[in-house]
Amino acid sequence: MSVISKEEVLRIAKMSRITLKEDEIDSVTQQLNAILTYAARVSEIAGPNQQELNAKDVQNTNVWRQDSVVPCNGERLLAAAPVQEANYFVVPAIIEHE
């Protein structure tokens, strides 16, 4: 069984840009450990042949279609955007400038 530490929870939160309050860290750690324990148990029950069984049940086929150009109403698309400026979508910055 995998056990996740408070330090790992804080690292995951930082990478996910989630701010955890001090009183939330223990709760989130316990919840993630419960999830990992449950996932380990499911894998244990499924056994090593589970992936093989699933592969036999599903036929993998690619669906191919021709690429085609279709008309697009830009005004309609922009109207659906939560924030717009001139003829552009406004999105939050994800890369910080130094």
KAPE-V988769 format. One record per backbone hydrogen bond with DSSP energy under -1.0 kcal/mol. CO is the residue of the C=O (numbers start at 1). NH is the residue of the N-H. If there is no record, write none. Layout:
BEGIN
co;nh
CO;NH
CO;NH
END
This chain:
BEGIN
co;nh
5;9
6;10
7;11
8;12
9;13
10;14
11;15
12;16
13;18
14;17
21;24
21;25
24;28
25;29
26;30
27;31
28;32
29;33
30;34
31;35
32;36
33;37
34;38
35;39
36;40
37;41
38;42
39;43
40;44
41;45
42;46
43;47
47;50
49;53
50;54
51;55
52;56
53;57
54;58
72;74
73;77
74;78
75;79
78;81
83;90
85;88
88;85
END
